[in-house]
Amino acid sequence: MTVYDFGITGNARGYLVMERLNGETLREALRRDGRLTQARTLHVMRGVCRAVDAAHRRELVHRDLKPDNIFLTKEEVPKVPDFGIAKSVRLELDSDALTATGAIVGTLAYMSPEQVRGGAPNPSWDVWALAVVAYEMLTGGHPFAETNSLDWFAAVAAGTWIRLNVRQPELPSSLDSVFAPAFSLDPAERPSGALVFMHNLEDVLDG
């Protein structure tokens, strides 16, 4: 998302001047359409992954990627507008991993296991979230248990995610080779960046 200006007002309040967006969030599109076509998913993921890669190259981790924080303009240009809880990879997360009320920063359904546990922010957190978002676009459902937090924790801890063609039989089984590493409990086994994940997805859906 383009930032045109920023500064501090006379009463010491910071401000940003950003582009005005017309369109809808990806969440709204999914609620209306159920899921996206493979071609549309690739289009959206290309824009989102490039935006996330640009942030990672500036050593920023978004920490809250989800369909609610992805905006599609009327021309279907993907935007990632909400960097409100982004964190520098140079900084250590201590008690900062929690808010003052003890709530985890981020959205549980899109958080990697190590993000839930806290620690230094890592781009692999965003790669996990990107995989969840891409999965939702292709299937209309979540890769892990959705009924409550305990089910989610149990499914993630066991490394049991629902294969895409179980939800949507027409999807190629070769997608497992894209999502299995992205949902690895070991961050080192995940794609090394947003663009790598995007290219892996392209190889299957464009191939």
C-alpha positions in Angstrom: 0.0 0.0 0.0 1.4 3.4 -1.0 2.3 5.9 1.7 2.5 9.4 0.3 3.5 11.4 3.3 4.0 11.1 7.1 4.9 13.4 9.9 4.0 14.7 13.4 1.3 17.3 14.1 1.7 20.2 16.4 0.3 18.2 19.3 2.9 15.5 18.8 0.5 13.1 17.1 2.0 11.0 14.2 0.1 10.7 10.9 0.4 8.9 7.6 -1.1 9.9 4.2 -1.9 6.8 2.3 -3.7 5.9 -0.9 -7.5 5.6 -0.8 -8.7 2.1 -1.7 -12.0 1.1 -3.2 -12.9 -2.5 -3.3 -13.2 -5.3 -0.6 -11.2 -7.4 1.7 -10.3 -10.9 0.7 -12.4 -12.1 3.6 -15.4 -10.4 2.0 -14.7 -12.0 -1.4 -14.4 -15.5 0.2 -17.7 -15.0 2.1 -19.4 -14.1 -1.1 -17.8 -16.6 -3.5 -16.9 -19.4 -1.1 -13.5 -20.0 -2.7 -11.5 -18.6 -5.6 -10.5 -20.2 -8.9 -6.9 -21.4 -9.2 -6.1 -18.6 -11.6 -7.5 -16.0 -9.3 -5.8 -17.5 -6.3 -2.4 -17.2 -8.1 -3.1 -13.6 -9.1 -3.9 -12.6 -5.5 -1.0 -14.6 -4.1 1.5 -13.0 -6.5 0.6 -9.5 -5.3 0.5 -10.5 -1.6 3.7 -12.4 -1.7 5.6 -9.6 -3.4 4.4 -7.2 -0.8 5.4 -9.5 2.0 8.8 -10.1 0.4 9.3 -6.3 0.2 8.7 -6.1 3.9 11.0 -9.0 4.7 13.8 -7.4 2.7 13.4 -4.4 5.0 13.6 -6.8 7.9 9.9 -6.5 8.9 7.6 -9.4 9.8 3.9 -8.7 9.3 2.7 -11.1 12.1 -1.0 -10.9 11.2 -1.5 -12.0 7.6 -5.1 -13.1 7.0 -7.9 -12.5 4.5 -9.2 -9.6 6.6 -5.8 -7.8 6.2 -5.6 -8.4 2.4 -7.5 -5.8 0.2 -8.6 -6.3 -3.3 -9.2 -3.1 -5.3 -12.0 -2.9 -7.8 -9.4 -3.7 -10.4 -8.5 -6.8 -8.3 -5.1 -5.4 -7.4 -4.0 -7.1 -4.1 -2.9 -4.8 -1.3 -1.5 -5.6 2.2 -2.5 -2.5 4.2 -2.3 -3.5 7.8 1.2 -3.5 9.2 0.0 -2.3 12.6 1.7 -5.1 14.6 4.7 -5.6 12.2 8.0 -6.2 14.0 11.6 -5.9 13.0 13.5 -9.1 12.9 16.4 -7.3 14.6 14.3 -6.9 17.8 13.7 -9.6 20.4 10.2 -10.4 21.5 10.0 -10.9 25.3 6.8 -9.9 27.1 6.1 -7.9 23.9 4.7 -11.1 22.5 1.6 -10.5 24.6 -0.6 -7.4 25.0 -1.1 -5.8 28.4 -4.2 -8.0 28.9 -2.3 -11.2 28.0 -3.9 -11.7 24.6 -1.6 -13.0 21.9 -0.6 -10.5 19.2 -2.0 -11.8 15.9 -4.8 -14.1 14.9 -4.5 -17.6 16.3 -5.9 -19.4 13.2 -3.1 -17.9 11.1 -0.2 -18.2 13.5 2.6 -20.7 13.4 3.2 -22.7 16.5 6.4 -20.9 17.4 4.7 -17.5 17.0 2.1 -18.6 19.5 5.0 -19.5 21.9 6.6 -16.1 21.4 10.2 -15.3 20.7 12.1 -13.4 18.1 10.0 -12.6 15.0 10.9 -14.6 11.9 9.8 -14.4 8.3 8.8 -18.0 8.5 5.8 -16.9 10.6 4.5 -15.0 7.6 5.2 -17.9 5.3 3.0 -20.1 7.5 0.2 -17.5 7.4 0.5 -17.1 3.6 0.1 -20.9 3.2 -3.1 -20.8 5.4 -4.5 -17.9 3.3 -3.7 -19.6 0.0 -5.3 -22.9 1.3 -8.4 -21.0 2.2 -8.6 -19.4 -1.3 -8.3 -22.7 -3.0 -10.6 -24.8 -0.8 -12.9 -22.4 1.1 -11.8 -24.0 4.4 -9.0 -23.9 7.0 -6.2 -26.5 6.9 -6.4 -27.3 10.6 -9.3 -27.9 13.0 -11.6 -24.9 13.1 -14.1 -25.6 15.8 -12.2 -24.1 18.8 -8.7 -23.2 19.9 -8.1 -26.5 21.7 -8.8 -28.4 18.4 -6.5 -26.1 16.5 -3.6 -26.6 19.0 -4.1 -30.4 18.9 -4.1 -30.5 15.1 -1.0 -28.3 14.8 0.9 -30.1 17.5 0.2 -33.4 15.7 1.1 -31.8 12.3 -2.2 -33.0 10.9 -3.6 -30.8 8.2 -6.4 -31.6 5.8 -5.1 -32.3 2.3 -6.6 -29.9 -0.2 -8.1 -32.5 -2.5 -9.9 -33.9 0.5 -11.9 -30.7 0.7 -12.0 -30.1 -3.0 -11.4 -33.4 -5.0 -10.7 -31.6 -8.3 -7.6 -30.0 -6.9 -4.3 -31.7 -7.8 -2.8 -34.0 -5.2 0.6 -32.5 -6.2 -0.4 -29.4 -4.1 0.6 -31.5 -1.1 4.2 -30.9 -2.1 3.6 -27.1 -1.8 1.7 -27.0 1.5 3.4 -29.9 3.4 6.7 -28.0 3.8 4.9 -24.7 4.5 3.0 -26.3 7.4 6.2 -28.0 8.8 6.5 -27.6 12.5 10.2 -26.9 11.9 10.5 -23.3 10.6 13.8 -24.3 8.9 11.9 -26.8 6.6 9.4 -24.2 5.3 10.0 -22.2 2.1 12.8 -19.7 2.7 10.6 -16.7 1.8 7.3 -15.5 0.4 8.5 -15.5 -3.2 9.7 -19.1 -2.9 6.3 -20.2 -1.6 4.7 -18.3 -4.5 6.9 -19.9 -7.1 6.2 -23.4 -5.6 2.5 -22.7 -5.9 2.9 -21.5 -9.5 4.9 -24.6 -10.5 1.9 -26.8 -9.6 -1.0 -24.5 -10.7 0.6 -23.1 -13.8 2.4 -26.3 -14.7 
